[in-house]
Amino acid sequence: MKLNRITSNPARMNGQPCIRDLRLTVRRVIELLATYTEREELRREFPELEDEDIQQALLHKSQP
């Protein structure tokens, strides 16, 4: 699967991988998944975060 929603820009968020060039890092998404046990609550707090963003963040973190 191509991770086309993961972007990296040295001028944004210290070059950390982000979701769709938002100021939301892959690392933060993983942390949010651990914090919000209910996906609906996560969606209410972060409406810009889409299901495919979450899937790609998980895939990105699982890559060596």
GIBELJO-V666455 format. One record per run of one state. SS is the DSSP state (hx for helix, st for strand, lp for the rest). FROM is the first residue (numbers start at 1). TO is the last residue. Records with the same first field share a line. If there is no record, write none. Layout:
BEGIN
SS->FROM-TO + FROM-TO
END
This chain:
BEGIN
lp->1-5 + 8-12 + 16-17 + 20-24 + 36-38 + 46-50 + 63-64
st->6-7 + 18-19 + 25-25
hx->13-15 + 26-35 + 39-45 + 51-62
END
